[in-house]
Amino acid sequence: MYRPIEWSQELASYAQKWADHLAKTGCQFQHRPNAGVWKQIYGENIFWGGGSGYGTIDAAKMWYAEKKKYAGGKLTAANWYKSGHYTQMVWRKTTQMGCGVARCPNGAVIVVGNYNPAGNYRSEKPY
């Protein structure tokens, strides 16, 4: 049996650093790379909102809305693309998460969510 997911201040700090980096470098919708100083070590969801009124709740609602595109079963290239934010949120082995929010110079908002341990492994079911 798996435990409920818990908030992690460490992951929130990790997410905040990436959100701040994105805001300072053009506010591109970009996941952390797989190598280098910004190496991705956790699962990650990113949200970009074009106005100042967006926040973590909006990001979570958008990610969760992908549930309707997930028909169950193991993840594949086809279903992961459509529902990967949702499946990362509900990945059964994930025990911790944290979010960071940054405002872009143009007023847009970036929300980064990180998950430990990561999920979304192809050929596996999220739950």
Wavefront OBJ file of the C-alpha trace (Angstrom):
o trace
v 0.000 0.000 0.000
v 1.255 3.462 -0.859
v 1.210 6.491 1.409
v -0.442 9.800 0.473
v 1.839 12.300 -1.203
v 3.429 14.871 1.133
v 4.629 18.416 0.586
v 8.414 18.725 0.530
v 10.052 22.074 1.211
v 13.235 20.701 -0.382
v 11.357 19.944 -3.613
v 9.604 23.312 -3.444
v 13.008 25.019 -3.247
v 14.282 22.875 -6.131
v 11.208 23.789 -8.212
v 11.523 27.478 -7.310
v 15.123 27.604 -8.533
v 14.084 26.261 -11.944
v 11.051 28.565 -12.162
v 13.291 31.548 -11.339
v 15.839 30.408 -13.933
v 13.154 30.143 -16.627
v 11.772 33.591 -15.756
v 15.248 35.156 -15.979
v 16.168 33.482 -19.277
v 13.234 34.354 -21.518
v 10.397 32.473 -19.836
v 10.546 29.538 -22.210
v 8.473 26.457 -21.412
v 11.418 24.109 -20.871
v 12.065 21.092 -18.671
v 15.357 20.710 -16.867
v 18.002 18.993 -18.979
v 19.167 15.438 -18.295
v 22.753 16.565 -17.647
v 24.790 19.524 -16.469
v 24.388 21.957 -13.603
v 20.558 22.005 -13.904
v 20.297 18.207 -14.222
v 16.800 16.808 -13.711
v 16.665 14.364 -10.807
v 12.930 14.436 -10.001
v 9.700 14.141 -11.935
v 8.589 17.489 -13.289
v 5.505 19.296 -14.557
v 5.613 22.841 -15.920
v 2.787 25.309 -16.476
v 2.923 28.640 -18.291
v 0.099 31.149 -17.837
v -0.149 34.279 -19.969
v -1.469 36.547 -17.232
v -0.701 37.612 -13.705
v -3.693 35.839 -12.168
v -2.310 32.326 -12.539
v -0.812 30.262 -9.705
v -0.190 26.759 -8.454
v -3.891 25.856 -8.185
v -4.404 26.761 -11.848
v -1.396 24.666 -12.808
v -2.628 21.685 -10.797
v -6.102 21.943 -12.331
v -4.619 22.053 -15.835
v -2.364 19.066 -15.194
v -5.208 17.110 -13.587
v -7.554 17.894 -16.498
v -5.465 15.512 -18.620
v -7.141 12.662 -16.699
v -9.872 12.596 -19.344
v -7.212 11.764 -21.957
v -5.851 8.787 -20.003
v -7.723 5.571 -20.748
v -5.757 3.386 -18.350
v -3.087 0.830 -19.014
v 0.654 1.097 -19.344
v 2.219 4.318 -20.532
v 3.288 4.457 -24.158
v 4.658 7.208 -26.357
v 1.117 7.881 -27.573
v -0.755 8.134 -24.249
v 2.092 9.713 -22.269
v 2.134 12.751 -24.530
v -1.576 13.387 -23.976
v -1.745 12.688 -20.243
v 1.790 12.796 -18.824
v 1.189 15.715 -16.464
v -1.773 13.898 -14.932
v -0.005 10.547 -14.630
v 2.999 12.213 -12.962
v 0.658 13.793 -10.403
v -0.881 10.443 -9.462
v 2.135 8.148 -9.883
v 1.652 5.511 -7.158
v 5.271 5.396 -6.017
v 5.644 9.174 -5.663
v 5.703 10.198 -2.000
v 6.706 13.886 -2.117
v 6.090 16.962 -4.215
v 6.849 20.657 -4.206
v 6.098 23.653 -6.443
v 7.708 26.943 -7.344
v 6.217 30.015 -9.059
v 7.974 32.844 -10.892
v 6.747 35.898 -12.784
v 8.184 36.599 -16.220
v 9.176 40.110 -17.321
v 6.166 40.134 -19.691
v 3.764 39.386 -16.806
v 3.313 35.673 -17.557
v 3.638 33.089 -14.789
v 5.708 29.891 -14.715
v 4.806 27.110 -12.261
v 7.146 24.167 -11.774
v 6.076 21.046 -9.902
v 8.635 18.412 -8.893
v 7.901 14.874 -7.705
v 9.989 12.344 -5.763
v 10.489 9.687 -6.840
v 9.802 10.491 -10.453
v 7.143 8.634 -12.376
v 5.937 8.378 -15.953
v 7.957 5.359 -16.944
v 6.899 3.851 -20.221
v 5.592 0.297 -20.049
v 4.389 0.911 -16.471
v 0.980 1.859 -15.101
v 0.720 4.991 -12.945
v -1.580 3.271 -10.443
l 1 2 3 4 5 6 7 8 9 10 11 12 13 14 15 16 17 18 19 20 21 22 23 24 25 26 27 28 29 30 31 32 33 34 35 36 37 38 39 40 41 42 43 44 45 46 47 48 49 50 51 52 53 54 55 56 57 58 59 60 61 62 63 64 65 66 67 68 69 70 71 72 73 74 75 76 77 78 79 80 81 82 83 84 85 86 87 88 89 90 91 92 93 94 95 96 97 98 99 100 101 102 103 104 105 106 107 108 109 110 111 112 113 114 115 116 117 118 119 120 121 122 123 124 125 126 127
